[in-house]
């Protein structure tokens, strides 16, 4: 992809300001191609943890991801190009719900998906991502675990760690994009049209679709499987931004959305224009209060050590 003038200006400014551009797989392709690191939540967490010799992190993703980068880099300026890039799933877990569950089940460790706000992470025993959720829950060796906010990810974990009881916080937390993909009827129709094709579902997809898919994979797992598979047609059950990336990296294969228009509007709040402006102004800065940051950091670091 040839870079346009704005992309070139962003790259120049990024270099002048010694900034690192971390970009989630669901961002628009024009931003994906100028990333220093393009990845899923876990990969971006790891990258943020290892950051050295830079003056600023520019995070192209949603609020909880930029907060995580700020928590792992308390001495660095972290900016997010749009304060409207707010993940609705992270917002579903209220502190009242979480604290009530902790009161009701004091013996249960709390495993929170990284798709939560910093205040909630500060109350977690450990965080997880869709790439390591089953491993994290298994590693606790607990009979009961408070788990949230994604119930579908909970289903994925429960299947792989059957001995554990999950107490969901909230009752029906979900990602509206993966819920929109539905039960996989469209994917099954596509598979019939393309014999030999594979269906992939993200663990945030509905249980019925997870059961019908050939593989249930995090976006990082999808990036790897895209390279490994011999299938020429792959039906992808996640946010459509990922399809831009894997199509670019695997031009001989065809990737189709499991459901058209499965797009996250929060992720698409970040544009080349507001990214450039954020670099010029060095704001909006992501601020996490120190007492919350210190406790949330422990939960994130436990996850990074365990995975
Ligand atoms: S895709 Fe879903 S979980 Fe991810 S940022 Fe959008 S709403 Fe949140």
Boltz pocket constraint, residues with backbone or C-beta under 6 A from the ligand:
constraints:
  - pocket:
      binder: B
      contacts: [[A, 26], [A, 62], [A, 87], [A, 88], [A, 89], [A, 90], [A, 115], [A, 175], [A, 176], [A, 177], [A, 178], [A, 239], [A, 264], [A, 265], [A, 266], [A, 267]]
      max_distance: 6.0
